[in-house]
Amino acid sequence: MFGLIGKMRAARGQRDAVMNVLRETTGALPGCLSYIIATDPVDADAIWVTEVWTDQASHKASLQLPEVQAAIAKARPFIAGFEFQVETHPVGGFGLPAEKAG
């Protein structure tokens, strides 16, 4: 599995607009096992996104989907920036399939 944890910053007062775009476009993305959008309890403009994919290739391919490209274009005016993104290697947990040995 392939995971990403990232923090983005919405333009002041636009957090809900960005989250709405993310929610509209994160339905059935091929290879996406989990896509969690969260607010930050102490930063009104921060958005945390935690993703789990079957593999890195699925994530990369998703960025070329027309609906994802349209969502990026729609959200771009409301995004002030990206603070960081960390790659992870999920090994399982509630809601995720167990990783196969080997």
GROMACS elastic network, one bead per residue, 0.5 to 0.9 nm:
[ bonds ]
;  ai    aj funct       b0    kb
    1    52     6  0.68879   500
    1    53     6  0.57748   500
    1    56     6  0.76229   500
    1    88     6  0.86323   500
    1    89     6  0.59447   500
    1    90     6  0.57091   500
    1    91     6  0.69916   500
    1    92     6  0.87106   500
    1    99     6  0.75610   500
    2    51     6  0.82170   500
    2    52     6  0.57921   500
    2    53     6  0.50916   500
    2    54     6  0.61386   500
    2    56     6  0.54437   500
    2    57     6  0.89612   500
    2    58     6  0.89704   500
    2    59     6  0.81757   500
    2    87     6  0.73907   500
    2    88     6  0.62442   500
    2    89     6  0.51902   500
    2    90     6  0.63188   500
    3    50     6  0.74245   500
    3    51     6  0.54117   500
    3    53     6  0.61044   500
    3    54     6  0.87103   500
    3    55     6  0.82588   500
    3    56     6  0.80471   500
    3    86     6  0.82050   500
    3    87     6  0.56037   500
    3    89     6  0.56401   500
    3    90     6  0.60526   500
    4    49     6  0.78111   500
    4    50     6  0.57985   500
    4    51     6  0.51242   500
    4    52     6  0.66786   500
    4    53     6  0.86200   500
    4    85     6  0.66487   500
    4    86     6  0.55801   500
    4    88     6  0.57774   500
    4    89     6  0.85192   500
    5    48     6  0.72676   500
    5    49     6  0.57517   500
    5    51     6  0.64076   500
    5    52     6  0.89641   500
    5    84     6  0.83224   500
    5    85     6  0.56428   500
    5    86     6  0.52688   500
    5    87     6  0.66200   500
    5    88     6  0.75529   500
    6    47     6  0.82378   500
    6    48     6  0.57106   500
    6    49     6  0.52674   500
    6    50     6  0.65408   500
    6    51     6  0.86737   500
    6    82     6  0.77613   500
    6    83     6  0.75567   500
    6    84     6  0.56289   500
    6    86     6  0.62933   500
    6    87     6  0.87781   500
    7    46     6  0.67277   500
    7    47     6  0.56564   500
    7    49     6  0.63982   500
    7    50     6  0.89488   500
    7    82     6  0.61141   500
    7    83     6  0.55202   500
    7    84     6  0.56661   500
    7    85     6  0.66039   500
    8    45     6  0.83881   500
    8    46     6  0.58375   500
    8    47     6  0.52783   500
    8    48     6  0.65026   500
    8    49     6  0.80395   500
    8    79     6  0.75135   500
    8    80     6  0.77793   500
    8    81     6  0.58639   500
    8    83     6  0.56036   500
    8    84     6  0.73579   500
    8    85     6  0.87911   500
    9    12     6  0.85499   500
    9    15     6  0.78209   500
    9    45     6  0.55573   500
    9    47     6  0.61965   500
    9    48     6  0.88863   500
    9    79     6  0.61086   500
    9    80     6  0.53605   500
    9    81     6  0.52038   500
    9    82     6  0.59020   500
    9    83     6  0.70074   500
   10    13     6  0.74572   500
   10    14     6  0.56495   500
   10    15     6  0.50898   500
   10    16     6  0.86436   500
   10    17     6  0.86112   500
   10    18     6  0.68125   500
   10    44     6  0.88158   500
   10    45     6  0.51231   500
   10    46     6  0.62585   500
   10    47     6  0.73154   500
   10    78     6  0.58167   500
   10    80     6  0.50066   500
   10    81     6  0.69521   500
   10    82     6  0.87788   500
   11    14     6  0.53596   500
   11    15     6  0.70741   500
   11    45     6  0.67955   500
   11    77     6  0.81828   500
   11    78     6  0.53461   500
   11    79     6  0.53106   500
   11    81     6  0.81548   500
   12    15     6  0.74008   500
   12    44     6  0.81570   500
   12    45     6  0.60612   500
   12    78     6  0.84748   500
   12    79     6  0.89990   500
   12    80     6  0.80669   500
   13    16     6  0.77545   500
   13    17     6  0.86405   500
   13    44     6  0.77663   500
   13    45     6  0.67615   500
   13    78     6  0.89794   500
   14    17     6  0.52426   500
   14    18     6  0.64462   500
   14    19     6  0.87563   500
   14    45     6  0.72680   500
   14    78     6  0.58470   500
   14    79     6  0.78137   500
   15    18     6  0.52845   500
   15    19     6  0.61787   500
   15    20     6  0.85906   500
   15    39     6  0.84828   500
   15    44     6  0.73832   500
   15    45     6  0.54838   500
   15    46     6  0.71272   500
   15    47     6  0.71837   500
   15    78     6  0.77445   500
   15    79     6  0.82754   500
   16    19     6  0.50216   500
   16    20     6  0.59864   500
   16    21     6  0.86664   500
   16    45     6  0.89772   500
   17    20     6  0.51577   500
   17    21     6  0.64731   500
   17    22     6  0.88055   500
   17    75     6  0.76157   500
   17    78     6  0.71017   500
   18    21     6  0.52724   500
   18    22     6  0.63301   500
   18    23     6  0.87119   500
   18    47     6  0.85957   500
   18    74     6  0.87415   500
   18    75     6  0.56383   500
   18    76     6  0.84372   500
   18    78     6  0.62600   500
   18    79     6  0.70659   500
   19    23     6  0.60593   500
   19    24     6  0.85373   500
   19    37     6  0.72269   500
   19    38     6  0.85605   500
   19    39     6  0.89159   500
   19    47     6  0.77172   500
   19    75     6  0.88098   500
   20    23     6  0.51019   500
   20    24     6  0.61168   500
   20    25     6  0.87848   500
   21    24     6  0.51435   500
   21    25     6  0.64597   500
   21    26     6  0.87999   500
   21    71     6  0.62539   500
   21    72     6  0.84256   500
   21    74     6  0.73079   500
   21    75     6  0.62950   500
   22    25     6  0.54658   500
   22    26     6  0.61645   500
   22    37     6  0.77775   500
   22    71     6  0.73254   500
   22    72     6  0.88193   500
   22    75     6  0.81375   500
   23    26     6  0.55391   500
   23    27     6  0.75336   500
   23    37     6  0.78473   500
   24    27     6  0.70980   500
   24    71     6  0.82838   500
   25    28     6  0.82920   500
   25    29     6  0.83922   500
   25    67     6  0.68519   500
   25    68     6  0.65833   500
   25    71     6  0.66319   500
   26    29     6  0.64693   500
   26    32     6  0.87622   500
   26    35     6  0.69685   500
   26    68     6  0.84631   500
   27    35     6  0.88699   500
   28    31     6  0.86035   500
   28    32     6  0.74463   500
   29    32     6  0.54754   500
   29    33     6  0.85866   500
   29    58     6  0.87927   500
   29    59     6  0.89127   500
   29    62     6  0.67814   500
   29    65     6  0.89359   500
   30    33     6  0.86147   500
   30    53     6  0.87630   500
   30    54     6  0.89536   500
   30    58     6  0.67921   500
   30    59     6  0.85215   500
   30    61     6  0.86876   500
   30    62     6  0.72232   500
   31    52     6  0.86846   500
   31    53     6  0.54703   500
   31    54     6  0.51757   500
   31    55     6  0.72713   500
   31    57     6  0.88204   500
   31    58     6  0.53056   500
   31    59     6  0.72444   500
   31    62     6  0.84417   500
   32    35     6  0.71489   500
   32    51     6  0.75574   500
   32    52     6  0.61537   500
   32    54     6  0.64438   500
   32    55     6  0.87280   500
   32    58     6  0.73721   500
   32    59     6  0.73504   500
   32    62     6  0.87668   500
   33    51     6  0.77085   500
   33    52     6  0.54130   500
   33    53     6  0.53205   500
   33    54     6  0.67193   500
   33    95     6  0.84333   500
   33    96     6  0.69857   500
   33    97     6  0.87209   500
   34    50     6  0.76803   500
   34    51     6  0.54756   500
   34    53     6  0.69860   500
   34    95     6  0.81853   500
   34    96     6  0.78992   500
   35    49     6  0.70396   500
   35    50     6  0.58201   500
   35    52     6  0.65485   500
   35    53     6  0.87043   500
   36    48     6  0.80211   500
   36    49     6  0.55883   500
   36    50     6  0.50867   500
   36    51     6  0.63582   500
   36    52     6  0.89813   500
   37    47     6  0.69786   500
   37    48     6  0.58617   500
   37    50     6  0.67064   500
   37    51     6  0.88350   500
   38    46     6  0.87429   500
   38    47     6  0.58404   500
   38    48     6  0.50392   500
   38    49     6  0.63469   500
   38    50     6  0.83243   500
   39    42     6  0.88612   500
   39    43     6  0.80476   500
   39    44     6  0.76639   500
   39    45     6  0.82619   500
   39    46     6  0.63793   500
   39    47     6  0.50330   500
   39    48     6  0.61951   500
   39    49     6  0.89443   500
   40    43     6  0.53456   500
   40    44     6  0.67117   500
   40    45     6  0.79000   500
   40    46     6  0.57048   500
   40    47     6  0.62661   500
   40    48     6  0.70176   500
   41    44     6  0.73154   500
   41    46     6  0.88833   500
   42    46     6  0.86579   500
   43    46     6  0.55191   500
   43    47     6  0.86528   500
   44    47     6  0.85323   500
   52    55     6  0.83876   500
   52    59     6  0.88161   500
   52    88     6  0.87041   500
   52    89     6  0.86772   500
   52    90     6  0.71530   500
   52    96     6  0.85552   500
   53    56     6  0.68544   500
   53    57     6  0.88023   500
   53    58     6  0.66420   500
   53    59     6  0.63465   500
   53    90     6  0.89206   500
   54    57     6  0.83915   500
   54    58     6  0.66983   500
   54    59     6  0.82580   500
   55    58     6  0.55563   500
   55    59     6  0.68986   500
   56    59     6  0.52004   500
   56    60     6  0.62539   500
   56    61     6  0.86327   500
   57    60     6  0.50462   500
   57    61     6  0.60243   500
   57    62     6  0.85499   500
   58    61     6  0.51008   500
   58    62     6  0.61538   500
   58    63     6  0.89543   500
   59    62     6  0.51692   500
   59    63     6  0.68244   500
   60    63     6  0.55506   500
   60    64     6  0.74618   500
   61    64     6  0.55505   500
   61    65     6  0.70876   500
   62    65     6  0.53428   500
   62    66     6  0.89306   500
   62    68     6  0.69568   500
   63    66     6  0.83960   500
   63    68     6  0.60172   500
   63    69     6  0.67049   500
   64    67     6  0.85449   500
   64    68     6  0.69069   500
   64    69     6  0.64728   500
   65    68     6  0.52639   500
   65    69     6  0.61909   500
   65    70     6  0.86291   500
   66    69     6  0.50572   500
   66    70     6  0.60935   500
   66    71     6  0.85848   500
   67    70     6  0.50752   500
   67    71     6  0.61739   500
   67    72     6  0.86796   500
   68    72     6  0.61803   500
   68    73     6  0.86444   500
   69    72     6  0.51551   500
   69    73     6  0.63250   500
   69    74     6  0.86603   500
   70    73     6  0.51348   500
   70    74     6  0.61215   500
   70    75     6  0.86635   500
   71    75     6  0.60357   500
   71    76     6  0.83583   500
   72    75     6  0.52707   500
   72    76     6  0.58413   500
   73    76     6  0.53525   500
   73    77     6  0.78239   500
   74    77     6  0.70728   500
   74    78     6  0.83103   500
   75    78     6  0.54980   500
   75    79     6  0.65119   500
   76    79     6  0.53071   500
   76    80     6  0.82924   500
   77    80     6  0.79885   500
   79    82     6  0.80996   500
   82    85     6  0.78672   500
   90    93     6  0.82668   500
   90    96     6  0.87914   500
   90    99     6  0.84380   500
   91    96     6  0.84178   500
   91    97     6  0.85357   500
   91    98     6  0.68550   500
   91    99     6  0.56342   500
   92    95     6  0.79976   500
   92    96     6  0.53169   500
   92    97     6  0.60518   500
   92    98     6  0.51104   500
   92    99     6  0.62313   500
   93    96     6  0.54722   500
   93    97     6  0.75724   500
   93    98     6  0.74993   500
   94    97     6  0.82751   500
   96    99     6  0.86571   500
   97   100     6  0.87877   500
